[in-house]
């Protein structure tokens, strides 16, 4: 068993074998008490591109999960004209030039510390380092001032507590779970609102105000960025380094920086940071020859779609239907994609430059939604 399979089985010991078993039943199958499951990348893209038929705001959709926590007006649970209007106003916040500058500024100090530690020959837990850096970036986005490593680590852990309430089979949070999530997000919303009201356009929240978003919209957006923008990056970074190490590709990517983006994309295909996506059917449709009725739930098994192309292979081209499917497609393609890529690219480049790295110990994490390592310790083989 390779480490990626071990991570999935440790995180989801019952659901993961079922998910992979469904993949063997065909490209699209109806599973009782689950919904219509899509296992094929081309069919998944077809569903995601049709935002009028397959929506995020109906029964069994992400709206059922997050509306009780974040309110009705965040990108995670909106459709139609309102969704398009809000997305247009937010898009400029995450253009590559802005995200690269933000990550370069806020991660300069932690990356210098990371480099120094590896240069001294010390072991580094990439899981903890990735969590701190992910918390640092999202703290900057929501307007957290004067954060320490401990504060950023706590920020990540708060998000993890919310996301861990969700399993691959969860349709909605219980009232108690929703209440706990709101208790966590409330103080973060207050931080975002303070930054919003200050109106400093050098901050993300200040720019939201300049773009005409209301304070409630800014609070909701901050909560959504927090929930979706921490674990994806923090879990991917250790797994990326581990995949390169386990497949003997670390030095190759370090020696040829042009390969880095290809390595990140291939690692995302294999790890699939969004293992499933949910949609609610609003009008009759047919996908892959299967008739789907209004009110049914479609579960896109993104992991099955991506893993159908085989194990990690840095030289494997991605066909058009697969391209960045783990970030969605169509009207709900992840708006934070440039921010995630800027952070992953910067940290990975720094780690590879400090190598070759050897993994000294690792273990899989339990009770998490996105499979990840509990710890992954590395050490530089070229340390003084």
N, C-alpha and C positions, 0 to 999 in steps of 0.2 A: 504494500500500500504506500503510495507517495504521500508527501506531506499535505498537499492540497486536499486530497480525499480525506485525510485524517482530520484536517481542520473542519471540513463540512460535517463529517460524521460525529465529531465531538460536539459541535454546536447544535446539530439537529439529528440525534441518533435514530429517531423514528421517521421524521418527515423527509430527511434527505434520501434514504433508500426508496421511499415511496415516490418522490419526485423523479429520481432516475429510472424507476420502474415504469412510470408513465411514459417516459421518453421512448421506451421500447414498443409502445403500443401504436405509435404512428405520429404523423406531424400535427394532428389535431384530434383530440379525443374528449368525449364528455365523461366526466368523473362524478359519480353521485356525491352529493354534499360538498363538492368542491367547485364545480362549474365546468366550463369548456376550457380545456387546457391546450395551449398552443406551444408546440415544441420545435417549430421550424422558423428560422430567421426571416425568410421571405414573407411568411404568413404573419409573423409578429409585426413586421414593419407595415404590412397592409392594414392591420388593426390599428396600430399607433398613428398612422397617417390620417385615419378617418375619425376626426374628433367629434363629428356630429352623431355618428352611430355608436361609437365606443367612447364612453365619457368617464370622467373622474368624479362626477358629482351625484351619482345614483346609488342605489342599494348595492352593497358589496364592493364598492369602489373605495379609493383612498379618502374620499370625502367622508365616508362613514367613520373612518379612523380618526381623522385630524380636525374636522370641523368643530367637534365639541371641545377641542383643546385650543385651536388657533383662531377660531371664528370663521365666518363664511367667505371672507375676501382675501384669500392667499392663493398663490398660483397652484398649490397642491390640490385644491378642491374646486377650481373654477373652470368654466367652459364658455364658449361663445364670445360675444362682443366684449363683455366685461373682462374676460381673461385676456383677450388680445390687446385691449387698451392698457391694462396693467402691465402686461409683459413688455409692450413697446416702451413704456416709461421706465422700466427697470433695466432693459437690455444695455443701455449705455453705461450702467454702473460696472459692468463686468467685461468690457472690451479688453483684449489682451494687453494693451499698453498700460491700462490702469491696474489690472491684476498683477502684472509682472512688477510694476513699481511698488505696489502695496506689499507683496511678498518679499521683495528685495529689501525693503526698508525694515519691516517688522521681524524678519527672520535673520537679519545680518548678525545680531549678537548671539542668538542661540546656535546658529550654524558655526560661528567662530569658536564657541565653546565646545561644540561637537568635534570639530576638526582638531582642536588642541588636545582633547581627551584621547582621540584615536592616535594622534601623533606620539603621545606619551606611552602608548602601549596598553592603555587601560581598556577594559571590556566596556561595551556600551549596549544597553538594552534598547534596541530600536523601537520596541513597542511603546515604552515610556517616552522616549524622545519624540516619536511621531505624535503621540497624544498631546504632549506639551506644545509642540509646534502647531498642531492643528488648532488647539485652544487659543494659541497666540493670534493666529490669523483670524479666527472667527470672533475673538474678543475685539480685535481692531475693527472688524466689520460692524459689530453692534455698538461700538463706542465705549468699551471697557477701558478705563484709565488706570495707569499705574499698576498694571497686573504683574504678579510675580509668577515664578514657575509653579508654585503651589496653587495659586489662584487659577492658572490656566489648566493645570491638571484636574482641579476640582470642577472647572467649567466643562471639560470633556466628560468627566464621570457623571455629571448631572444629565448631560445629553444621553449618555449610555444607559442610565437608569430608565429614561423614558423609552428609548428605542427597544430596550430589552423586554419591555412589556408585550412586544409584538412578536409573534411566531409566524412561520410560513402558512399557518392555518387560521390566523386571527382575522376576523371580519370587522370587529369593532372593539374599542376599549370599553371596559366596564365603567360604570359611574365612578367607582372608587379610583380606578386607574386614571381616568380623565381628570379627576380632581387632583391627584398627585402630580400629574403632568402640568396642570395649570399652576400648581404651587411652585414648581421648579421654574416655569417659564415666566411667571409674574415678575420676579425681580429683574430678569433679563430684559423684559419689556420695559421696565422702568429705566434701565440703563440706556436702552435704545431711544426711549422718548426724551430723555435728558439731552442726548446727543442731537436728536432731531430738533428740539426746541432751541438749542444753541445756534443752529443754522450755519455752522462752519462747513463750507462747501468742499473743504479738503477731506472731510469725513464722508463715509458712505451714507450715514443717516442724514447728515446735512444736505447732501446732494439729493436725497429723496425729497426733502422739503422743497428744494429749489425746483425739482421736477414736477411739483404739484401734488405729491402724495399727501394724504391726510395723516395725522398722527396715528390713528388706528391702523391704517394701511402699513405704515412704517413699523409699528409694533408687530403686526402679523407677519410681515416680510422678514423681520429680524428673527422671529421664532422659527419660521420655515428654513431660513438660511442656517440657523443653529442646528436644527434637527437633521438636515440633509447634508450639511457641509463639514461636519466634524468626523463622523465615523468612516465615511467613504474614503477620505484621504488617509486618515490615521491607520486604517486596516490595510490599505493597499501598499503603503510604503514598506513595511517589513516583509510583506509577501512578495513584492517586486524584487527586493534584494535577495530573498531566499530562493526565488525561482532562478534568478541569474546565477546564483552560487551553485544550486543543485544541478543546473544544466551546463555548468562550465562556461558561462557566457559573460561573466563579470568583466574580465580583462578586455574582451572584445569590445564591449560597449564603452568601457572607460577609454580605450584607445581610439575609438571612432565616435565622437559626440553626435554625429549625424544619425547614429542608430538609436539614440536614447528615446526619441518619441515612438519609434517602432517597438522598442522593448516595453515601453509603458502601455501602449495599446494592446500588445500581445498579452501582457500580464493582466490587464483588465479583462480581456476576453476569457482567460483561464479562471481568474478569481471571481469574475462577475459580481461587482460590488452591489448590484441590484438583482438578486437572484430570481425574484418574481415581480411582475407588475400586474396591477388589477385594473379592470375596466368594467363598467356597467353598460349593458346593451339597452339602447333607447329606441331602436326601431328594427324591424326584421332585416336580417342580413344573412349572407352565406359566405363562409370563409373556408377555403380548401375543400369545397364540396359539402361542408357541414352547415345545415340550416341552424341559425341562432335566433332565439326569440327575445322580444323585449322583456326586460326584467331579469334575464339571466346574467350571470357573472362570467367574464372571461379572465382567466388567469394565464398571463404570458409567462411561461417558464423560461425566463431569460437565460438561466444557467444551462438548461438543456439546449436551447438554441445555439449558445456559444460553444459549449463543449462538444457539439456534434462535429466540429472541425478538428478535433484531435487534441493531443497534449501540447504543452508549451513548445513553440518552435519559432525562433526569432526570424527565420527565413520564410515563414508562411505568409503569403499575401492574404489580405482580408477582402472577400468579395463585397460588392456594393450593398447587398442586403444585410450584411453583418456590420457594416461600418458604425462603430460607436453605439451599438444597440443597447449596451449596458447603461447608457445615459438617456435612453429613450429615442424617440423620433417624432417628427411632425410638430404639432402645436405645443407639445409638452416636453420637447427636448430640453435637457437640464440647462437652465439659465446660468448656473454656476460652473459650467464646464470649464470656461477659461480660468477661473480662480483655482479650481482643483488641479488643472494641468500645470499652471504656473507654480503652485506649491510643490507638487510631486516632482516636476522637472528640476526645480532648484535644489531640493533636498537630495534627490537621487544623484544629481551631478556632483554635489559635495561629497556624498558618501563614496561614490565610485572613485573620485579623485584621491581619496584617503586610503584606497585599497592597494593590493587585493585584501579583501576582508574574509576572515574565516569565521564560521559560526561555531561558537563554543558550547552553547546549550540552547534548547528551545522546547516549548510545550504548547499544546493547543488550548484555547480558551473554551470554557463551558458557559452555558446560559447567556449567549449573545445572539443577536439577529444576524449580523454579518459575520461569517466565520473569520477568525483571526487567531493570532498567537497570543498566549498569555504572557509570554516573554520570548524574546529572540535576542540573545547576546552575541555580539560580534566583536572581533578584535582585528586590528590592522597587522598584516604580516610584514609591513615595511616600517613599523614604528621604530623610533630611535632607541 
